[in-house]
Amino acid sequence: MSNLTRKTILVVILELGLACISIFRLGQVFNGDFYKLYYGYFGDVQIPFAAYFLLSINEESIPFLRPWLMKFGIVFLVMTTSEIAQFFGVELFGVTFDPYDILAYGLGVTLAALVDVKIFGKYLSFWKVSQSNQSEIEDL
């Protein structure tokens, strides 16, 4: 199994796990203010986290996506632009402007970058793009 295949499988499992949190409404375990906080902002953390890893699958074939800071910047810029558009009445990925959403986006994409660099990059040999990975791509 190629490194790219392993990476793709891991990201798909990660994305499915994140989707299951929303599908099965796991936030119902919270009460009161924690319930409101969870339902108000968890998705705003979850979506940029997931988007970061979707971009990471493509870094094999799109070299400018390889640095974590590039993926971070793209995800944060898209999410923040959506929120600013809402401020001006443009319904783009939502309808209500909330400045705390921008903080949640930053938290989500920061967590993703930390997982990418400090966990996956450090402990998973197939995670980083290497010369052998590059030759696999060129063979496709």
Secondary structure, 3 states (H helix, E strand, C coil): CCHHHHHHHHHHHHHHHHHHHHHCCHHHHCCHHHHHHHHHHHHHHHHHHHHHHHHHHHCCCCHHHCCHHHHHHHHHHHHHHHHHHHHCCCCCCCCCCCHHHHHHHHHHHHHHHHHHHHHHHHHCCCCCCCHHHHHHHHHC
